[in-house]
Amino acid sequence: MRTESFPPAVDPGVAGNADDRTSVCLSINGRAHTLTVPASTTLLDLLRDHLGLAGTKKGCSMGACGACTVLADGRRINACLTLAAMQDGREITTIEGVARDGLTHPLQQAFIDCDALQCGYCTPGQIVSALGLLQEDGVTDRGSVEASMSGNLCRCGAYPNIVDAILQVVGQR
């Protein structure tokens, strides 16, 4: 188990900040981590800044774009909207945990096959969200995929190809 402590992200000279730290135990992509971080650390910042998992993107920081989508115990969440401490004890899956044993996940391959990415910024969040959708068994048709993926924005407009990629994987099951 990896145990780390990080300096406060805020000025320790400000009243109340020096002791405002918490210990968080998470399993991230199948690997246990125990970290001591400022209590105000979001899950997104813990992943990117403290663990170096930069695949989860910081987009709007308001939960509106879905670029920061990760799975918490298999359910889709916006990592920018949750404090790391709120996820204590959970299994977190990021884009780095989608491929297994060096093999591309069928969903990742479908995104490539269907040209479901352009600039690629939203792609990690799209893939993780689609993975959660597939685990929810909420896919019945094109419309249900579009509705279920509506929380993940793509500024390049690759939506039809993203839906095609998800439906390709559904057809492979």
N, C-alpha and C positions, 0 to 999 in steps of 0.2 A: 504494500500500500504506500502510495506517495503522500508524504506530509510536507506541507510548505507553509510559510508565513510570509506575508507581503506587507510592506510599509503602508500606512494609511494613505488613501487617495486624496485626503483633504489635509489642510494645514493643522498639524497637531497643536498649534498654539491657540486654535479656536476652542473655546470652552465646550466641553462635552465630546470632543472628537477623539481624544487620545485613547480612550477605552472603548470606543464604539466599534468593536470588532467581534466577529462571530466565527465559530468553527463550522464548516460545512463538509459533510461526507456525501459524496456522490459516486455513482458508477457511471463513467462516461465512456461510451463505445466499448463496454465490457471491461473497463479497467477502473479499479477503485482509486479514489482520490479523497484525501482529507486536507482541507485548506483552511487557513485562518485569514479572513479578509474583512475589510470594512463592512459593517452591517448594511450599508447602502449599495453594495456591489450587485449589479444585475447579473443574471445568469449569462447574458451575452458578453458582458465585460469579463466575467470569470473565464469563460471559454476562450475568448480572443486574447485578453491582456495577461491573464494569469497562467493559462495552460498552452497558449500559442496555437490554438485551434482556430485559424483564421478563415476557414471555409464558411462558417456561419457569418453572414454579412450584416453590417450595421447600415440600415437604410434610413428610415425616417425617425427612428427612436420613439415612435408613438404607437406602434402596433398596427399601422395602417397599410404597410406595404408587403409584409410577409417575408422579407429577405432574411430575417433572423429565425425562421421557423426551425424548431428542433422537436424531437419527440421526448416526452417525459412519461415514462412507463407506457410507451406506445401511443400516447395521445399527442396531437399537434398543439404546440404552444408557441407564442411569440417570446423569444428569449429576452427581448428588450423590455418587456412589460412585467417580468417577474424577478424578484430578488432571488439571488442564489440561495439564501437561507430558506426560502419558501420551498425549495426543491430538495432539501436535505433528505437523504435516504433513497432518493429516486434513481432510476436508470435513465440516463439521458443519451439519446442518439443524435449525433450530428452528421453532416455530410461525410465527414472523415470515417464514420463507422458504417456506412452503407455497403461499401465493397467489402468482401470477406476473403481472406487468404489470397489476396492479390487478384481476385476475380471480380470483374465488373458486375454489378448487380443488374439483373434484367431490365430494371427501370432506367438505370444509367445508359444501358445499351440502346434502349428504346428512344431515349432523348437524342442520342447520336443518330440512330437510324432515321428518325422522323424530323431531323433538323429542328429540334425543339429548343434551340438556344441561338441567340445572336451575340449580344455583347457578353453574356454569361453571368452578369452580376446577380440576377435573380435566380439563376439555375439551381444553386444549392438549396435554397428555400423551397423552390418548386419541387425538386426531387424529394426532399424530406417530407414535404406536405403530401405529395402524391403517395409516398410510402405509407404514411399514416392513413390516408384515405383508403388504400388497398387493404390495410389491416382492419379498418372499420367495416369492410364489406359494404360500403355505401355506393358502389359503382353499379348502376343498372343500365345507363345509356349515356349518350353524349351530354344531354342536359344535366344529368345528375353530377357528372364530372365537372362541368362548367360551374355549377352552383357550389359544389364542394371546394373548388379551387379558387373561388372568388376573393378570398383573403390574400392571395398571392398575386402581386402586380408585376407586369412585364412592360417596361417602357418601350421595348422594341416591337411589341405586338405579336409575339410568337404564340399567342393563345391557341389557335387552331392546331398547331403542331404539337403543343404541350398536351392538349386533349388527345390527339392521335397517339402520342407516345404512351399515355396512360391506358388508353383502350387497347393498344397493342399488347401490353402486359396482361390486361384482363383476359384477352383472348388466348393467352398462353397458359392460363391456369387450368 
